[in-house]
Amino acid sequence: MKRVSIYLVALTLVGLAILHSAKGQASAPFPTYVVAKAAFVGQTGNLPATTVYTPLVTGDYRLSMYVDQPTYQGSYPCVYWTWTDDFSAQINATGACTGGGSTSVFGSNDVFVRALAGQPIQITSQGSASGPFNVYVTVEQVGLH
């Protein structure tokens, strides 16, 4: 009976150790931290290059944007991210375009980049918008804190 009790205690301790280690693994190995958010509402023309965030440290960043246009009237904007990595200035070639449609339209884009400290992360738009459009952006620093 004493031996069975020892085994039960040992099994309980092993089970708790497994649960504790699994709990630690459930969290994201590379957490993200929102370092900037911005909204550009009611835009009626192209956005010039606009700084959203200037990194304090060189590192990895996730850049997210959502663009919507309440009324599509034959033309639409495309919004792009620009940043500088270890080698040169970059532009997110796919951008976020609202596309065509007969009612309200939207576009979204997420991009993972390496950005240099002291060099701005910006948005800019091209194309044309026949009606107002909105741009919502978020910059997250990945895994440093």
N, CA and C atoms as a LAMMPS dump frame, in Angstrom:
ITEM: TIMESTEP
0
ITEM: NUMBER OF ATOMS
435
ITEM: BOX BOUNDS ff ff ff
-5.0000000000000000e+02 5.0000000000000000e+02
-5.0000000000000000e+02 5.0000000000000000e+02
-5.0000000000000000e+02 5.0000000000000000e+02
ITEM: ATOMS id mol type element x y z
1 1 1 N 0.826 -1.196 0
2 1 2 C 0 0 0
3 1 3 C 0.867 1.255 0
4 2 1 N 1.964 1.2 0.772
5 2 2 C 2.859 2.332 0.856
6 2 3 C 3.486 2.607 -0.512
7 3 1 N 3.83 1.529 -1.234
8 3 2 C 4.447 1.661 -2.547
9 3 3 C 3.464 2.29 -3.539
10 4 1 N 2.194 1.938 -3.499
11 4 2 C 1.163 2.501 -4.371
12 4 3 C 1.016 3.99 -4.101
13 5 1 N 1.045 4.38 -2.851
14 5 2 C 0.937 5.795 -2.5
15 5 3 C 2.108 6.593 -3.051
16 6 1 N 3.301 6.019 -2.984
17 6 2 C 4.486 6.697 -3.511
18 6 3 C 4.352 6.877 -5.015
19 7 1 N 3.87 5.822 -5.712
20 7 2 C 3.674 5.926 -7.161
21 7 3 C 2.637 6.984 -7.516
22 8 1 N 1.559 7.037 -6.758
23 8 2 C 0.52 8.039 -7.029
24 8 3 C 1.051 9.456 -6.833
25 9 1 N 1.833 9.67 -5.799
26 9 2 C 2.424 10.983 -5.554
27 9 3 C 3.387 11.327 -6.696
28 10 1 N 4.202 10.358 -7.107
29 10 2 C 5.15 10.587 -8.202
30 10 3 C 4.41 10.909 -9.491
31 11 1 N 3.363 10.18 -9.815
32 11 2 C 2.578 10.444 -11.028
33 11 3 C 1.92 11.824 -10.98
34 12 1 N 1.434 12.195 -9.826
35 12 2 C 0.82 13.51 -9.667
36 12 3 C 1.843 14.613 -9.913
37 13 1 N 3.047 14.457 -9.359
38 13 2 C 4.094 15.459 -9.555
39 13 3 C 4.521 15.542 -11.016
40 14 1 N 4.658 14.41 -11.681
41 14 2 C 5.014 14.404 -13.107
42 14 3 C 3.909 15.088 -13.918
43 15 1 N 2.664 14.779 -13.613
44 15 2 C 1.544 15.407 -14.317
45 15 3 C 1.522 16.917 -14.142
46 16 1 N 1.771 17.368 -12.929
47 16 2 C 1.816 18.81 -12.68
48 16 3 C 2.973 19.461 -13.421
49 17 1 N 4.109 18.79 -13.474
50 17 2 C 5.264 19.332 -14.202
51 17 3 C 4.958 19.45 -15.684
52 18 1 N 4.285 18.458 -16.252
53 18 2 C 3.912 18.505 -17.674
54 18 3 C 2.934 19.639 -17.934
55 19 1 N 1.929 19.768 -17.085
56 19 2 C 0.96 20.854 -17.246
57 19 3 C 1.635 22.213 -17.146
58 20 1 N 2.55 22.353 -16.215
59 20 2 C 3.248 23.634 -16.041
60 20 3 C 4.088 23.965 -17.269
61 21 1 N 4.803 22.979 -17.806
62 21 2 C 5.627 23.252 -18.985
63 21 3 C 4.758 23.522 -20.201
64 22 1 N 3.636 22.852 -20.354
65 22 2 C 2.731 23.098 -21.479
66 22 3 C 2.121 24.487 -21.364
67 23 1 N 1.824 24.91 -20.152
68 23 2 C 1.264 26.245 -19.948
69 23 3 C 2.252 27.306 -20.423
70 24 1 N 3.521 27.131 -20.142
71 24 2 C 4.535 28.071 -20.573
72 24 3 C 4.67 28.114 -22.089
73 25 1 N 4.429 26.996 -22.78
74 25 2 C 4.553 26.945 -24.227
75 25 3 C 3.346 27.531 -24.935
76 26 1 N 2.251 27.699 -24.225
77 26 2 C 1.037 28.206 -24.866
78 26 3 C 1.17 29.673 -25.255
79 27 1 N 2.041 30.411 -24.584
80 27 2 C 2.191 31.817 -24.921
81 27 3 C 3.025 31.963 -26.197
82 28 1 N 2.849 33.082 -26.877
83 28 2 C 3.562 33.329 -28.131
84 28 3 C 5.064 33.418 -27.872
85 29 1 N 5.868 32.7 -28.67
86 29 2 C 7.311 32.757 -28.458
87 29 3 C 7.905 34.117 -28.845
88 30 1 N 7.247 34.835 -29.728
89 30 2 C 7.704 36.153 -30.144
90 30 3 C 6.532 37.123 -30.03
91 31 1 N 6.315 37.671 -28.848
92 31 2 C 5.175 38.57 -28.673
93 31 3 C 5.342 39.847 -29.499
94 32 1 N 4.225 40.457 -29.818
95 32 2 C 4.252 41.723 -30.544
96 32 3 C 3.753 42.83 -29.628
97 33 1 N 4.22 44.042 -29.922
98 33 2 C 3.834 45.209 -29.134
99 33 3 C 3.43 46.314 -30.094
100 34 1 N 2.232 46.831 -29.923
101 34 2 C 1.776 47.93 -30.767
102 34 3 C 2.584 49.17 -30.389
103 35 1 N 3.286 49.719 -31.377
104 35 2 C 4.095 50.912 -31.129
105 35 3 C 3.488 52.151 -31.786
106 36 1 N 2.552 51.943 -32.722
107 36 2 C 1.897 53.096 -33.359
108 36 3 C 0.581 52.667 -33.989
109 37 1 N -0.386 53.56 -33.917
110 37 2 C -1.676 53.405 -34.607
111 37 3 C -2.041 54.776 -35.149
112 38 1 N -2.683 54.781 -36.3
113 38 2 C -3.12 56.06 -36.862
114 38 3 C -4.341 55.832 -37.736
115 39 1 N -5.137 56.867 -37.885
116 39 2 C -6.307 56.829 -38.759
117 39 3 C -6.295 58.097 -39.612
118 40 1 N -6.49 57.901 -40.894
119 40 2 C -6.578 59.011 -41.845
120 40 3 C -7.969 58.907 -42.459
121 41 1 N -8.887 59.687 -41.928
122 41 2 C -10.307 59.555 -42.273
123 41 3 C -10.726 60.677 -43.207
124 42 1 N -11.517 60.33 -44.211
125 42 2 C -12.054 61.335 -45.124
126 42 3 C -11.06 61.878 -46.129
127 43 1 N -10.071 61.078 -46.503
128 43 2 C -9.089 61.521 -47.491
129 43 3 C -9.767 61.676 -48.854
130 44 1 N -9.443 62.735 -49.56
131 44 2 C -10.058 62.951 -50.877
132 44 3 C -9.035 62.97 -51.999
133 45 1 N -7.777 62.888 -51.669
134 45 2 C -6.719 62.845 -52.683
135 45 3 C -5.607 61.947 -52.196
136 46 1 N -4.577 61.818 -52.998
137 46 2 C -3.462 60.962 -52.603
138 46 3 C -2.817 61.447 -51.31
139 47 1 N -2.433 60.496 -50.487
140 47 2 C -1.69 60.806 -49.265
141 47 3 C -0.227 60.99 -49.644
142 48 1 N 0.384 62.092 -49.268
143 48 2 C 1.83 62.207 -49.48
144 48 3 C 2.526 61.239 -48.516
145 49 1 N 3.799 61 -48.693
146 49 2 C 4.541 60.143 -47.768
147 49 3 C 4.352 60.682 -46.35
148 50 1 N 3.768 59.87 -45.488
149 50 2 C 3.411 60.292 -44.133
150 50 3 C 4.027 59.317 -43.131
151 51 1 N 4.82 59.824 -42.207
152 51 2 C 5.464 58.967 -41.209
153 51 3 C 4.442 58.484 -40.194
154 52 1 N 4.389 57.158 -40.022
155 52 2 C 3.532 56.538 -39.02
156 52 3 C 4.344 56.225 -37.764
157 53 1 N 5.609 55.819 -37.954
158 53 2 C 6.464 55.472 -36.818
159 53 3 C 7.925 55.512 -37.258
160 54 1 N 8.781 55.966 -36.369
161 54 2 C 10.222 55.903 -36.6
162 54 3 C 10.807 54.982 -35.534
163 55 1 N 11.324 53.818 -35.941
164 55 2 C 11.833 52.842 -34.972
165 55 3 C 12.976 53.394 -34.12
166 56 1 N 12.958 53.041 -32.851
167 56 2 C 14.041 53.406 -31.939
168 56 3 C 15.186 52.406 -32.034
169 57 1 N 14.857 51.17 -32.436
170 57 2 C 15.862 50.125 -32.61
171 57 3 C 15.631 49.415 -33.939
172 58 1 N 16.714 48.943 -34.529
173 58 2 C 16.593 48.113 -35.73
174 58 3 C 15.953 46.803 -35.315
175 59 1 N 14.965 46.364 -36.07
176 59 2 C 14.301 45.119 -35.7
177 59 3 C 13.201 44.738 -36.659
178 60 1 N 12.409 43.757 -36.218
179 60 2 C 11.308 43.214 -37.018
180 60 3 C 10.003 43.891 -36.613
181 61 1 N 9.209 44.214 -37.632
182 61 2 C 7.947 44.907 -37.419
183 61 3 C 6.878 44.303 -38.309
184 62 1 N 5.639 44.259 -37.783
185 62 2 C 4.489 43.883 -38.606
186 62 3 C 3.701 45.152 -38.868
187 63 1 N 3.456 45.425 -40.148
188 63 2 C 2.73 46.622 -40.563
189 63 3 C 1.381 46.18 -41.115
190 64 1 N 0.312 46.715 -40.557
191 64 2 C -1.045 46.328 -40.974
192 64 3 C -1.819 47.567 -41.387
193 65 1 N -2.626 47.408 -42.427
194 65 2 C -3.482 48.524 -42.83
195 65 3 C -4.818 48.013 -43.337
196 66 1 N -5.797 48.87 -43.186
197 66 2 C -7.146 48.632 -43.69
198 66 3 C -7.578 49.92 -44.37
199 67 1 N -8.038 49.807 -45.606
200 67 2 C -8.475 50.974 -46.378
201 67 3 C -9.911 50.724 -46.794
202 68 1 N -10.776 51.706 -46.577
203 68 2 C -12.14 51.559 -47.075
204 68 3 C -12.588 52.831 -47.777
205 69 1 N -13.512 52.622 -48.675
206 69 2 C -14.078 53.717 -49.467
207 69 3 C -15.593 53.534 -49.428
208 70 1 N -16.291 54.444 -48.745
209 70 2 C -17.73 54.265 -48.545
210 70 3 C -18.537 54.186 -49.84
211 71 1 N -18.137 54.943 -50.841
212 71 2 C -18.866 54.905 -52.112
213 71 3 C -17.877 54.816 -53.258
214 72 1 N -17.99 53.783 -54.027
215 72 2 C -17.122 53.606 -55.189
216 72 3 C -17.753 54.322 -56.381
217 73 1 N -16.981 55.224 -56.993
218 73 2 C -17.523 56.004 -58.114
219 73 3 C -16.607 55.943 -59.33
220 74 1 N -16 54.779 -59.564
221 74 2 C -15.22 54.62 -60.775
222 74 3 C -13.714 54.669 -60.62
223 75 1 N -13.195 55.115 -59.497
224 75 2 C -11.751 55.101 -59.279
225 75 3 C -11.486 54.839 -57.804
226 76 1 N -10.279 54.366 -57.522
227 76 2 C -9.988 53.985 -56.151
228 76 3 C -8.511 54.203 -55.82
229 77 1 N -8.218 54.368 -54.521
230 77 2 C -6.831 54.578 -54.1
231 77 3 C -6.131 53.244 -53.789
232 78 1 N -4.814 53.25 -53.875
233 78 2 C -3.971 52.156 -53.393
234 78 3 C -2.989 52.77 -52.396
235 79 1 N -2.9 52.18 -51.228
236 79 2 C -2.042 52.709 -50.175
237 79 3 C -0.891 51.727 -49.953
238 80 1 N 0.326 52.262 -49.803
239 80 2 C 1.533 51.454 -49.694
240 80 3 C 2.337 51.811 -48.453
241 81 1 N 3.049 50.825 -47.918
242 81 2 C 4.027 51.053 -46.861
243 81 3 C 5.383 51.316 -47.499
244 82 1 N 6.177 52.188 -46.885
245 82 2 C 7.582 52.352 -47.258
246 82 3 C 8.414 52.321 -45.988
247 83 1 N 9.629 51.779 -46.077
248 83 2 C 10.534 51.673 -44.94
249 83 3 C 11.942 51.447 -45.479
250 84 1 N 12.926 51.469 -44.59
251 84 2 C 14.309 51.195 -44.963
252 84 3 C 14.783 49.983 -44.184
253 85 1 N 15.3 48.974 -44.931
254 85 2 C 15.85 47.791 -44.267
255 85 3 C 17.372 47.878 -44.239
256 86 1 N 18.041 46.77 -44.005
257 86 2 C 19.502 46.768 -43.888
258 86 3 C 20.211 47.223 -45.158
259 87 1 N 19.526 47.162 -46.299
260 87 2 C 20.182 47.459 -47.568
261 87 3 C 19.716 48.733 -48.258
262 88 1 N 18.407 48.997 -48.249
263 88 2 C 17.915 50.159 -48.99
264 88 3 C 16.473 50.484 -48.622
265 89 1 N 15.98 51.567 -49.21
266 89 2 C 14.57 51.938 -49.038
267 89 3 C 13.707 50.907 -49.76
268 90 1 N 12.569 50.563 -49.172
269 90 2 C 11.676 49.543 -49.73
270 90 3 C 10.259 50.089 -49.833
271 91 1 N 9.466 49.475 -50.714
272 91 2 C 8.036 49.777 -50.815
273 91 3 C 7.289 48.462 -50.919
274 92 1 N 6.183 48.371 -50.217
275 92 2 C 5.337 47.182 -50.277
276 92 3 C 4.551 47.244 -51.577
277 93 1 N 5.014 46.511 -52.579
278 93 2 C 4.485 46.627 -53.932
279 93 3 C 3.015 46.249 -54.056
280 94 1 N 2.51 45.382 -53.203
281 94 2 C 1.106 44.982 -53.333
282 94 3 C 0.162 45.997 -52.721
283 95 1 N 0.588 46.687 -51.681
284 95 2 C -0.246 47.714 -51.075
285 95 3 C -1.626 47.215 -50.684
286 96 1 N -2.51 48.146 -50.429
287 96 2 C -3.911 47.849 -50.14
288 96 3 C -4.744 48.756 -51.022
289 97 1 N -5.465 48.157 -51.953
290 97 2 C -6.321 48.914 -52.868
291 97 3 C -7.765 48.581 -52.549
292 98 1 N -8.635 49.558 -52.678
293 98 2 C -10.027 49.291 -52.354
294 98 3 C -10.727 48.5 -53.44
295 99 1 N -10.176 48.441 -54.645
296 99 2 C -10.767 47.626 -55.705
297 99 3 C -12.035 48.228 -56.26
298 100 1 N -12.682 47.485 -57.105
299 100 2 C -13.903 47.975 -57.746
300 100 3 C -15.131 47.296 -57.186
301 101 1 N -16.213 47.938 -57.274
302 101 2 C -17.476 47.391 -56.805
303 101 3 C -18.545 48.452 -56.916
304 102 1 N -19.749 48.063 -56.697
305 102 2 C -20.834 49.024 -56.864
306 102 3 C -21.216 49.705 -55.553
307 103 1 N -20.761 49.165 -54.44
308 103 2 C -21.07 49.782 -53.141
309 103 3 C -19.763 50.053 -52.416
310 104 1 N -19.809 50.134 -51.113
311 104 2 C -18.58 50.407 -50.367
312 104 3 C -17.579 49.281 -50.59
313 105 1 N -16.31 49.634 -50.657
314 105 2 C -15.258 48.671 -50.954
315 105 3 C -14.12 48.843 -49.954
316 106 1 N -13.282 47.811 -49.82
317 106 2 C -12.177 47.886 -48.876
318 106 3 C -10.988 47.095 -49.398
319 107 1 N -9.842 47.331 -48.789
320 107 2 C -8.644 46.55 -49.036
321 107 3 C -7.853 46.493 -47.75
322 108 1 N -7.07 45.438 -47.591
323 108 2 C -6.231 45.34 -46.401
324 108 3 C -4.903 44.707 -46.772
325 109 1 N -3.914 44.909 -45.905
326 109 2 C -2.583 44.41 -46.189
327 109 3 C -1.812 44.287 -44.888
328 110 1 N -1.107 43.173 -44.73
329 110 2 C -0.176 42.969 -43.623
330 110 3 C 1.163 42.611 -44.229
331 111 1 N 2.23 43.192 -43.701
332 111 2 C 3.565 42.88 -44.196
333 111 3 C 4.519 42.82 -43.016
334 112 1 N 5.433 41.862 -43.061
335 112 2 C 6.447 41.691 -42.025
336 112 3 C 7.747 42.238 -42.581
337 113 1 N 8.374 43.19 -41.872
338 113 2 C 9.577 43.849 -42.401
339 113 3 C 10.672 43.932 -41.341
340 114 1 N 11.869 44.149 -41.807
341 114 2 C 12.988 44.523 -40.943
342 114 3 C 13.24 45.992 -41.218
343 115 1 N 13.199 46.808 -40.184
344 115 2 C 13.34 48.256 -40.351
345 115 3 C 14.505 48.771 -39.519
346 116 1 N 15.212 49.751 -40.078
347 116 2 C 16.363 50.34 -39.401
348 116 3 C 15.944 51.406 -38.395
349 117 1 N 16.664 51.457 -37.29
350 117 2 C 16.431 52.499 -36.292
351 117 3 C 16.663 53.872 -36.922
352 118 1 N 15.814 54.812 -36.573
353 118 2 C 15.979 56.187 -37.034
354 118 3 C 15.471 56.462 -38.435
355 119 1 N 15.003 55.425 -39.15
356 119 2 C 14.464 55.601 -40.509
357 119 3 C 12.948 55.433 -40.463
358 120 1 N 12.183 56.381 -40.987
359 120 2 C 10.73 56.338 -40.822
360 120 3 C 10.051 55.195 -41.568
361 121 1 N 9.008 54.682 -40.939
362 121 2 C 8.058 53.777 -41.594
363 121 3 C 6.9 54.669 -42.004
364 122 1 N 6.588 54.684 -43.303
365 122 2 C 5.598 55.628 -43.821
366 122 3 C 4.53 54.931 -44.647
367 123 1 N 3.445 55.655 -44.87
368 123 2 C 2.445 55.239 -45.856
369 123 3 C 2.363 56.32 -46.921
370 124 1 N 1.928 55.908 -48.083
371 124 2 C 1.701 56.831 -49.19
372 124 3 C 0.638 56.205 -50.08
373 125 1 N -0.077 57.007 -50.844
374 125 2 C -1.077 56.414 -51.737
375 125 3 C -0.863 56.89 -53.159
376 126 1 N -1.336 56.061 -54.071
377 126 2 C -1.314 56.368 -55.497
378 126 3 C -2.671 56.005 -56.062
379 127 1 N -2.877 56.373 -57.3
380 127 2 C -4.183 56.127 -57.892
381 127 3 C -5.054 57.334 -57.641
382 128 1 N -6.311 57.149 -57.811
383 128 2 C -7.215 58.269 -57.569
384 128 3 C -8.455 57.759 -56.863
385 129 1 N -9.036 58.601 -56.113
386 129 2 C -10.264 58.256 -55.408
387 129 3 C -11.325 59.268 -55.808
388 130 1 N -12.401 58.76 -56.353
389 130 2 C -13.463 59.674 -56.772
390 130 3 C -14.323 60.106 -55.592
391 131 1 N -14.209 59.391 -54.502
392 131 2 C -14.932 59.763 -53.293
393 131 3 C -13.99 59.661 -52.119
394 132 1 N -14.414 60.044 -50.94
395 132 2 C -13.519 59.987 -49.787
396 132 3 C -13.148 58.542 -49.442
397 133 1 N -11.976 58.387 -48.827
398 133 2 C -11.558 57.067 -48.356
399 133 3 C -10.884 57.213 -46.999
400 134 1 N -10.816 56.103 -46.28
401 134 2 C -10.236 56.078 -44.936
402 134 3 C -9.094 55.068 -44.905
403 135 1 N -8.065 55.379 -44.12
404 135 2 C -6.927 54.479 -43.954
405 135 3 C -6.678 54.306 -42.456
406 136 1 N -6.605 53.056 -42.004
407 136 2 C -6.326 52.737 -40.607
408 136 3 C -5.062 51.88 -40.576
409 137 1 N -4.066 52.276 -39.798
410 137 2 C -2.79 51.564 -39.79
411 137 3 C -2.345 51.234 -38.368
412 138 1 N -1.605 50.124 -38.251
413 138 2 C -1.019 49.694 -36.984
414 138 3 C 0.397 49.205 -37.253
415 139 1 N 1.331 49.605 -36.392
416 139 2 C 2.714 49.125 -36.455
417 139 3 C 2.993 48.372 -35.172
418 140 1 N 3.465 47.127 -35.308
419 140 2 C 3.793 46.298 -34.148
420 140 3 C 5.272 45.924 -34.197
421 141 1 N 5.942 46.059 -33.072
422 141 2 C 7.322 45.595 -32.964
423 141 3 C 7.252 44.132 -32.523
424 142 1 N 8.033 43.283 -33.151
425 142 2 C 7.949 41.844 -32.901
426 142 3 C 9.094 41.384 -32.005
427 143 1 N 8.731 40.784 -30.882
428 143 2 C 9.627 40.021 -30.038
429 143 3 C 10.78 40.69 -29.344
430 144 1 N 10.682 41.94 -28.933
431 144 2 C 11.848 42.545 -28.3
432 144 3 C 11.709 42.871 -26.827
433 145 1 N 10.56 42.948 -26.271
434 145 2 C 10.456 43.448 -24.888
435 145 3 C 10.684 42.385 -23.858
